[in-house]
Amino acid sequence: MGTTAGATSSGFADVLASFYEAEQRYVAAGGAKAGADFGEMASHLHPDVVGRQGPTVPYAGDWHGAEGLRRFFARFTQTWSSLELSDIQYFEGETGLAIQMRMQATSVVTGKRLDTMVGHFLTFEDGLIREFTVYYHDPVHVAEVTRPDPA
């Protein structure tokens, strides 16, 4: 998987590495549509968690609370049939992390493969993920990979 936490003093990277591993297992199990259990991922989330995705990706918007994140990941797994996260680098701050990583995924609809760099910016509260915002190196390409070719 290539998800190495690196050396941070806060333990944020360990929480996040565990979350990313759970996320990859959830996607591999087929997500909500296949009855995959979201509980392992939810155990890393603060009750007031907010996840933010940009406006051009297939799962755009702000997702609130564990239930909102469960719905987000249901949509995410309807978009991608595989997910590999690698080359993860953590940059630690006082209350969170910035992460640069490589994301490789296969579109459910088109079968096309995405290979891009992604940035995640996270804050933590009480040892749990409180907020995360995701930026894709080329969000237009994310949309293109997941959109069927016109007939």
Secondary structure, DSSP 8 states (H G I E B T S, - for coil): --------SSSHHHHHHHHHHHHHHHHHTTTGGGT---HHHHTTEEEEEEEEE-TTSTT-EEEEHHHHHHHHHHHHHHHEEEEEEEEEEEEE-SSEEEEEEEEEEEETTT--EEEEEEEEEEEEETTEEEEEEEEES-HHHHHHHHS----
